[in-house]
Amino acid sequence: MMWKTYPLVTFVALAAGSVMEIKASGISKPTLSVLVDTYGSNKYQVTGQSEKDAKHNRRLSKLIADAAKEQRNIARFTKGDTANNMCWDRKGVDGFISPVDVHNHFRAFEGPNVPYDTYMEWMMDHGILFSVAMGLGQRIVKSNPEDPDCCYYLHCPTFNYTVTPSLTSDNENAEFFSTNYQENYKDKVFLVLSATYPDLQVPEENLAVLDALEDKYPDAISWVGEVNLVKHALAANGFFNNPTVTEADITSSDSALYAFFARVQNKGWPITIHADLGCDNFDSVPGWKDRCIIEDINSATASMEWYKDTLGMHYLAFFEESNGIPKPNFRKIQYLKLFDTILSTFPDMKVVWAHTGLSKELITLHPAVHSDIMEKMFERHANLYTDVSWDILTQLYLMNYNNATDSFEIFKKAARASEDISPKAEKDFKWNNIDALRSELAERWNHASIKVEKFGSAEKVTGPTYDMAIYYKTLHDYPDRFLTGTDFVSSLGPAKDWPGLSEYKDPPTGCMKDKGNHARQLTDTSTINIMLNDDAFQKIVLGENFFRILGMTERFQAPPVCASSSPPKSAKSPKASKAFKAFKASKVSKAPKAFKAPKASKGGKT
């Protein structure tokens, strides 16, 4: 933290994009002691304060307090170290902010990146101790050199700006990982280097490029992804110009894609796959408004038995009972079987399903259906995990409760009207138990929301929704399968140099990220942690699942959670426990299979 002295007579707070200026009154001398906290975009200039107030302001500028940082280190997670016995005070000094980020992009789509040393400083200041170091395996390539430069695909959503696979960021990350990181940071943050270049649609060069990367940087890579199986957000930038991956591409032993997945499986590397379940809109993708359609009706009908088994009581919401023809809402889940084919063909491959399969192009799939789909997939596939990265999950689905417009009656009415809820599902699902559970979760939120107000998107992340109450069951029935992440993209493209196209982004904003942006995204994605019980918190947030997927449980283990930091008594009351138990019993599903530990991976180089 850097502090300077300036001659100012006002108090200025610049945070979350807003500016407040308050005139200092009763001050006659022009030169005053002013503290400036150079905290990314969050700059605090304080005039005429007492030393006590100045210290208070300085404390508020830190996402992770000094007392927490002193004991937030790798030793705390190292098996056999005495620090590993120190319990994690999740409601007190240690807090709920995730120390593990499995979905972290160190490079941008296009344009300048945040320098590695700067980004490592942000991560350390914000308490991240373990991270998957991803690049971005695509670049934005202009067809016309004279067109404006563009650093983010939705600022230039046309086929003249195609998102094209590239090895650039993987080479840059590998060079950093093998040199600067090893010399300066390996004892402070445990990084796992990931290869993000692979192209699943045109996979013929994947193995050759991987071989070259490994030859140049031996023993550096120990993860793959994020790679795209289906990503609707890239539609306007040419994603669907190449043929969609087919089940035959995955299962044919002589195909290039089969060979690539076989290599990843044999290496024991986890792979993060962006696999959209389907779509229901293209509102955020210009020019594609009415193009969310069912791609292959015949294939879906031919696979009706598979869908009956997978969807269970939800099957008749998506298929006609008489002939097995998919209904229009089938488009929301139309790529599920394709993703399942990867998991079935390569059962020992450790797969992380990015963002739980959701996206901005899929916002109306009912959470009761989505959570049941995840549970079914977890039952089938012992090596399937999912990350709850990306702040959109909290801002659009899980933590955006609106006291003025949301109510249980509105939620229940909408559920009954949903095209995704069959009559059988409506009958079997005891909706009333969700209301009591959401009230419990709201009490937990009230005990921790002050940090979100300081550092997060307070206007968007406002507390647990009824959707969160539904996902709560899945998170706690399958706590071994979830991982934390931010999906932060470390870009630094100024608007004047990287404006994009004015018809899509006016005024231009560029892609400028700063320390405040990182604090916000980490805080927003960490709010889900507040909702977890201690067992799930230890597995998901404190890294137990992360260490297991890497095969590093002999070296690392999550610290215990302090008993005194459990959720408030009201959240553990007999009534509350009864509500959750009733809710669990109301969902018709098989009991979860016993967890099967995946094969060990080499893990990251240290």
MIGUTI-708936 format. One record per residue (C-alpha): x, y, z; residue number from 1. Coordinates in pm, whole numbers. Layout:
! MIGUTI-708936
X  Y  Z  NUM
...
***
This chain:
! MIGUTI-708936
0  0  0  1
143  339  -100  2
58  660  87  3
137  1016  -23  4
70  1368  100  5
-127  1611  -120  6
-265  1964  -75  7
-641  1914  -107  8
-947  2055  64  9
-1212  1802  -38  10
-1304  1446  35  11
-1337  1240  -284  12
-1448  878  -298  13
-1430  702  -631  14
-1569  353  -609  15
-1778  119  -824  16
-1784  376  -1101  17
-1936  656  -892  18
-1781  978  -766  19
-1875  1165  -450  20
-1718  1497  -356  21
-1780  1648  -15  22
-1645  1995  66  23
-1434  2010  381  24
-1580  2275  611  25
-1408  2488  874  26
-1063  2447  718  27
-858  2762  671  28
-520  2627  568  29
-483  2515  209  30
-239  2235  280  31
-377  1932  463  32
-264  1577  521  33
-441  1357  269  34
-426  981  250  35
-455  838  -97  36
-510  464  -116  37
-406  363  -465  38
-650  77  -480  39
-714  37  -851  40
-1016  249  -940  41
-1110  280  -571  42
-921  594  -464  43
-989  750  -128  44
-871  1104  -62  45
-942  1204  295  46
-913  1562  418  47
-932  1694  773  48
-973  1353  939  49
-838  1246  1271  50
-573  975  1278  51
-839  735  1408  52
-1066  810  1112  53
-773  781  871  54
-689  434  1005  55
-1052  334  976  56
-1062  449  613  57
-742  261  538  58
-888  -58  685  59
-1202  -26  475  60
-991  -16  161  61
-869  -374  209  62
-1070  -673  95  63
-860  -898  319  64
-768  -734  649  65
-408  -736  770  66
-488  -977  1052  67
-639  -1222  804  68
-352  -1187  555  69
-97  -1272  822  70
-250  -1618  867  71
-379  -1664  511  72
-89  -1849  351  73
0  -2179  186  74
126  -2322  516  75
-232  -2300  644  76
-324  -2560  380  77
-10  -2775  397  78
-52  -3119  546  79
167  -3169  852  80
227  -2799  907  81
113  -2678  1249  82
-68  -2389  1077  83
-294  -2646  909  84
-451  -2719  1248  85
-569  -2359  1289  86
-943  -2350  1225  87
-1089  -2116  963  88
-1304  -1844  1119  89
-1543  -1797  829  90
-1763  -1546  1013  91
-1470  -1361  1165  92
-1114  -1282  1072  93
-1074  -1539  790  94
-1405  -1460  621  95
-1583  -1612  323  96
-1369  -1485  32  97
-1245  -1781  -174  98
-874  -1865  -143  99
-898  -2093  -450  100
-964  -1973  -805  101
-989  -2256  -1059  102
-1110  -2031  -1343  103
-867  -1742  -1376  104
-767  -1590  -1713  105
-423  -1429  -1689  106
-445  -1306  -2051  107
-702  -1104  -2249  108
-891  -1185  -2568  109
-706  -905  -2742  110
-508  -597  -2650  111
-278  -529  -2356  112
-282  -750  -2046  113
-239  -663  -1681  114
135  -719  -1618  115
205  -1048  -1442  116
370  -888  -1139  117
77  -649  -1098  118
-177  -925  -1127  119
5  -1148  -880  120
3  -854  -636  121
-374  -819  -676  122
-427  -1189  -617  123
-207  -1194  -308  124
-366  -880  -162  125
-709  -1035  -215  126
-619  -1362  -47  127
-598  -1603  -342  128
-354  -1879  -253  129
-430  -2141  -519  130
-520  -2075  -879  131
-538  -2233  -1222  132
-343  -2000  -1452  133
-546  -1994  -1773  134
-477  -1793  -2083  135
-743  -1731  -2342  136
-705  -1982  -2620  137
-857  -1751  -2879  138
-773  -1411  -3023  139
-996  -1160  -3200  140
-876  -1143  -3561  141
-987  -853  -3783  142
-1066  -914  -4150  143
-1008  -547  -4235  144
-690  -396  -4087  145
-834  -44  -4106  146
-1129  -131  -3879  147
-1116  -19  -3514  148
-930  -247  -3273  149
-1148  -456  -3043  150
-1054  -622  -2713  151
-1381  -801  -2629  152
-1595  -995  -2874  153
-1928  -837  -2780  154
-1782  -494  -2862  155
-1743  -612  -3223  156
-1991  -897  -3279  157
-1950  -952  -3654  158
-1784  -1208  -3878  159
-1524  -940  -3957  160
-1392  -998  -3605  161
-1362  -1372  -3568  162
-1258  -1536  -3243  163
-981  -1763  -3363  164
-779  -2028  -3171  165
-434  -1906  -3075  166
-133  -2029  -2879  167
-12  -1678  -2792  168
-138  -1654  -2435  169
-36  -2011  -2350  170
322  -1935  -2456  171
324  -1615  -2252  172
179  -1788  -1945  173
424  -2078  -1973  174
719  -1839  -1997  175
602  -1653  -1687  176
530  -1978  -1501  177
875  -2122  -1578  178
1074  -1812  -1486  179
930  -1519  -1290  180
675  -1729  -1101  181
931  -1990  -993  182
1174  -1722  -878  183
935  -1486  -700  184
591  -1628  -625  185
586  -2008  -592  186
593  -1995  -211  187
315  -1738  -198  188
58  -1860  -451  189
33  -2216  -582  190
-31  -2191  -956  191
-141  -2470  -1186  192
-57  -2393  -1549  193
-330  -2467  -1801  194
-323  -2508  -2179  195
-615  -2315  -2326  196
-537  -2325  -2699  197
-712  -2657  -2795  198
-980  -2625  -3062  199
-1248  -2891  -3018  200
-1419  -2805  -3345  201
-1104  -2831  -3559  202
-883  -3057  -3344  203
-636  -3191  -3599  204
-340  -2986  -3472  205
-413  -3014  -3100  206
-166  -3290  -3018  207
116  -3148  -3230  208
82  -2808  -3064  209
62  -2968  -2720  210
380  -3166  -2791  211
562  -2849  -2897  212
447  -2663  -2587  213
555  -2945  -2358  214
892  -2974  -2531  215
956  -2604  -2479  216
826  -2599  -2120  217
868  -2951  -1977  218
658  -3048  -1674  219
488  -2709  -1669  220
134  -2792  -1787  221
-97  -2988  -1558  222
-446  -2867  -1661  223
-634  -2801  -1986  224
-895  -2539  -2059  225
-1113  -2349  -2060  226
-1192  -2507  -2398  227
-1520  -2455  -2581  228
-1752  -2739  -2673  229
-2049  -2507  -2727  230
-2038  -2134  -2652  231
-2335  -1935  -2779  232
-2186  -1601  -2674  233
-1933  -1635  -2960  234
-2198  -1694  -3226  235
-2168  -1351  -3389  236
-1790  -1387  -3398  237
-1794  -1706  -3602  238
-1816  -1989  -3349  239
-2081  -2174  -3547  240
-1905  -2114  -3879  241
-1720  -2438  -3807  242
-1918  -2762  -3774  243
-2047  -2837  -3425  244
-1871  -3126  -3254  245
-2066  -3449  -3301  246
-2094  -3762  -3089  247
-1911  -3952  -3364  248
-1619  -3706  -3337  249
-1592  -3796  -2970  250
-1641  -4173  -2986  251
-1455  -4268  -3307  252
-1117  -4401  -3195  253
-952  -4282  -3518  254
-1068  -3920  -3482  255
-838  -3635  -3383  256
-1074  -3528  -3105  257
-1077  -3878  -2955  258
-696  -3881  -2959  259
-682  -3544  -2785  260
-922  -3643  -2505  261
-738  -3974  -2467  262
-412  -3785  -2415  263
-566  -3561  -2149  264
-715  -3863  -1973  265
-386  -4055  -1979  266
-198  -3754  -1844  267
-437  -3733  -1550  268
-492  -3364  -1617  269
-822  -3197  -1528  270
-989  -3024  -1822  271
-1230  -2730  -1794  272
-1494  -2746  -2067  273
-1730  -2463  -2155  274
-2036  -2663  -2255  275
-2356  -2461  -2276  276
-2655  -2680  -2203  277
-2847  -2498  -2474  278
-2998  -2158  -2533  279
-3325  -1967  -2499  280
-3217  -1624  -2623  281
-2951  -1431  -2808  282
-3039  -1095  -2656  283
-2677  -1010  -2583  284
-2551  -1132  -2922  285
-2645  -876  -3192  286
-2793  -1016  -3510  287
-2886  -1352  -3360  288
-3213  -1263  -3189  289
-3431  -1540  -3341  290
-3164  -1798  -3406  291
-3191  -2002  -3089  292
-3350  -2312  -3240  293
-3337  -2689  -3204  294
-3049  -2798  -3425  295
-3130  -3169  -3468  296
-3487  -3284  -3397  297
-3435  -3631  -3546  298
-3135  -3708  -3327  299
-3320  -3595  -3017  300
-3618  -3817  -3100  301
-3394  -4113  -3167  302
-3239  -4065  -2823  303
-3568  -4042  -2633  304
-3482  -4335  -2404  305
-3161  -4165  -2300  306
-3352  -3845  -2225  307
-3619  -4034  -2032  308
-3353  -4179  -1806  309
-3168  -3850  -1772  310
-3461  -3614  -1723  311
-3680  -3845  -1516  312
-3995  -3666  -1409  313
-3900  -3369  -1628  314
-3902  -3566  -1954  315
-4259  -3478  -2053  316
-4185  -3109  -2014  317
-3939  -3134  -2305  318
-4079  -3415  -2523  319
-4418  -3505  -2666  320
-4547  -3815  -2492  321
-4705  -3965  -2803  322
-4413  -3963  -3045  323
-4102  -3847  -2859  324
-4062  -3532  -3067  325
-3888  -3257  -2870  326
-4091  -2954  -2768  327
-3963  -2601  -2845  328
-3805  -2564  -2499  329
-3579  -2862  -2573  330
-3340  -2604  -2719  331
-3248  -2519  -2357  332
-3087  -2862  -2303  333
-3009  -2971  -2658  334
-2632  -3012  -2603  335
-2657  -3213  -2281  336
-2618  -3551  -2450  337
-2317  -3428  -2648  338
-2144  -3329  -2325  339
-2245  -3656  -2162  340
-2084  -3843  -2452  341
-1745  -3697  -2358  342
-1790  -3805  -1997  343
-1906  -4155  -2093  344
-1632  -4212  -2352  345
-1355  -4094  -2120  346
-1473  -4193  -1771  347
-1133  -4143  -1607  348
-1088  -3792  -1744  349
-1141  -3530  -1472  350
-1380  -3277  -1624  351
-1477  -2939  -1479  352
-1804  -2814  -1627  353
-1755  -2438  -1655  354
-2026  -2217  -1500  355
-2252  -2524  -1436  356
-2346  -2514  -1806  357
-2530  -2180  -1779  358
-2480  -1862  -1980  359
-2644  -1530  -2064  360
-2797  -1714  -2360  361
-2977  -1952  -2122  362
-3165  -1765  -1851  363
-3508  -1930  -1827  364
-3423  -2297  -1767  365
-3597  -2368  -1439  366
-3349  -2431  -1154  367
-3546  -2736  -1040  368
-3470  -2894  -1379  369
-3112  -2773  -1398  370
-3026  -2892  -1048  371
-3179  -3235  -1118  372
-2976  -3259  -1440  373
-2656  -3182  -1250  374
-2739  -3441  -986  375
-2805  -3705  -1251  376
-2475  -3625  -1421  377
-2289  -3645  -1090  378
-2445  -3986  -1021  379
-2334  -4116  -1359  380
-1987  -3969  -1378  381
-1751  -4000  -1081  382
-1497  -3760  -1230  383
-1733  -3475  -1318  384
-1695  -3148  -1130  385
-1839  -2804  -1194  386
-1716  -2456  -1111  387
-1938  -2177  -984  388
-1718  -1916  -1147  389
-1840  -1606  -1330  390
-2016  -1323  -1149  391
-2316  -1355  -1380  392
-2421  -1665  -1183  393
-2463  -1454  -872  394
-2599  -1145  -1050  395
-2863  -1319  -1265  396
-2953  -1641  -1085  397
-2844  -1700  -728  398
-2785  -1382  -528  399
-2997  -1110  -689  400
-3302  -1109  -462  401
-3522  -803  -497  402
-3726  -718  -187  403
-3953  -490  -388  404
-4053  -735  -661  405
-3968  -1088  -544  406
-4201  -1291  -331  407
-4266  -1658  -279  408
-4609  -1632  -436  409
-4463  -1480  -752  410
-4192  -1747  -760  411
-4443  -2029  -715  412
-4676  -1888  -978  413
-4391  -1856  -1226  414
-4278  -2212  -1155  415
-4624  -2350  -1219  416
-4642  -2157  -1545  417
-4294  -2262  -1656  418
-4275  -2469  -1972  419
-3997  -2668  -1805  420
-4209  -2799  -1517  421
-4424  -3101  -1603  422
-4747  -3174  -1413  423
-4575  -3464  -1238  424
-4284  -3247  -1129  425
-4522  -2979  -1002  426
-4714  -3238  -803  427
-4409  -3412  -656  428
-4213  -3100  -569  429
-4315  -2948  -234  430
-4258  -2587  -328  431
-4357  -2442  10  432
-4041  -2575  175  433
-3833  -2348  -49  434
-3976  -2039  118  435
-3858  -2143  464  436
-3517  -2237  332  437
-3470  -1906  149  438
-3556  -1723  471  439
-3280  -1918  647  440
-3030  -1828  379  441
-3134  -1462  397  442
-3038  -1458  767  443
-2694  -1590  679  444
-2666  -1319  413  445
-2752  -1046  660  446
-2455  -1143  876  447
-2204  -1106  589  448
-2348  -861  338  449
-2148  -560  463  450
-1836  -679  278  451
-2036  -705  -44  452
-2157  -349  5  453
-1795  -232  36  454
-1628  -437  -236  455
-1887  -616  -448  456
-2168  -524  -684  457
-2403  -414  -409  458
-2670  -300  -658  459
-2672  -642  -829  460
-2576  -890  -558  461
-2848  -837  -301  462
-2910  -1169  -128  463
-3017  -1529  -190  464
-3298  -1596  -436  465
-3548  -1878  -444  466
-3329  -2028  -715  467
-3043  -2033  -462  468
-3264  -2224  -222  469
-3315  -2491  -488  470
-2945  -2516  -574  471
-2868  -2533  -201  472
-2977  -2896  -201  473
-2748  -2991  -488  474
-2453  -2808  -333  475
-2499  -3003  -11  476
-2591  -3341  -155  477
-2284  -3325  -381  478
-2033  -3107  -195  479
-1747  -3313  -344  480
-1818  -3185  -696  481
-1808  -2804  -678  482
-1511  -2568  -720  483
-1473  -2193  -674  484
-1355  -1948  -939  485
-1388  -1591  -1065  486
-1361  -1612  -1447  487
-1164  -1288  -1423  488
-1003  -1174  -1750  489
-681  -981  -1692  490
-718  -720  -1966  491
-589  -365  -1985  492
-715  -221  -2316  493
-788  155  -2299  494
-1103  275  -2475  495
-920  519  -2701  496
-705  240  -2844  497
-955  -48  -2831  498
-1297  110  -2896  499
-1464  -175  -3085  500
-1750  -85  -3318  501
-1950  223  -3224  502
-2281  65  -3332  503
-2234  -193  -3056  504
-2038  -1  -2794  505
-2099  372  -2776  506
-1938  533  -2592  507
-1648  289  -2602  508
-1525  148  -2273  509
-1231  -63  -2381  510
-1132  -347  -2151  511
-965  -173  -1860  512
-945  -391  -1549  513
-800  -274  -1222  514
-755  -396  -868  515
-1101  -277  -773  516
-1253  -481  -1058  517
-1075  -790  -933  518
-1194  -731  -575  519
-1549  -689  -699  520
-1554  -1006  -910  521
-1390  -1213  -637  522
-1636  -1078  -380  523
-1940  -1138  -601  524
-1848  -1497  -684  525
-1762  -1564  -319  526
-2109  -1471  -193  527
-2226  -1826  -268  528
-1982  -1936  4  529
-2190  -1758  266  530
-2475  -1999  200  531
-2278  -2321  261  532
-2271  -2529  576  533
-1931  -2598  731  534
-1875  -2934  561  535
-1950  -2796  215  536
-1747  -2483  291  537
-1441  -2690  377  538
-1470  -2902  61  539
-1569  -2635  -189  540
-1418  -2311  -58  541
-1114  -2425  137  542
-986  -2642  -144  543
-1048  -3001  -42  544
-1204  -3072  -383  545
-930  -2880  -565  546
-653  -3079  -395  547
-829  -3405  -473  548
-884  -3330  -842  549
-510  -3251  -869  550
-419  -3570  -684  551
-232  -3364  -423  552
-408  -3468  -103  553
-81  -3601  38  554
60  -3249  25  555
-239  -3022  86  556
-554  -3040  294  557
-821  -2791  387  558
-801  -2654  741  559
-1092  -2726  975  560
-1372  -2472  1009  561
-1411  -2311  1350  562
-1717  -2432  1534  563
-1793  -2079  1647  564
-1810  -1962  1286  565
-2103  -2185  1194  566
-2415  -2019  1049  567
-2632  -1823  1295  568
-2840  -2019  1542  569
-3157  -1926  1357  570
-3020  -2108  1053  571
-2978  -2424  1259  572
-3308  -2415  1442  573
-3530  -2728  1448  574
-3773  -2552  1218  575
-3499  -2468  973  576
-3359  -2820  975  577
-3706  -2958  920  578
-3757  -2722  626  579
-3439  -2835  455  580
-3505  -3202  522  581
-3855  -3166  383  582
-3721  -2989  77  583
-3465  -3264  20  584
-3729  -3531  51  585
-3957  -3348  -191  586
-3724  -3385  -489  587
-3758  -3720  -663  588
-3410  -3852  -735  589
-3191  -4148  -662  590
-2962  -4141  -363  591
-2620  -4015  -462  592
-2358  -4278  -535  593
-2059  -4307  -307  594
-1786  -4074  -419  595
-1509  -4235  -621  596
-1177  -4056  -600  597
-1025  -3974  -939  598
-680  -4086  -1042  599
-393  -3870  -923  600
-247  -3592  -1133  601
107  -3460  -1120  602
-30  -3120  -1025  603
151  -2792  -1077  604
524  -2747  -1083  605
661  -2576  -774  606
***
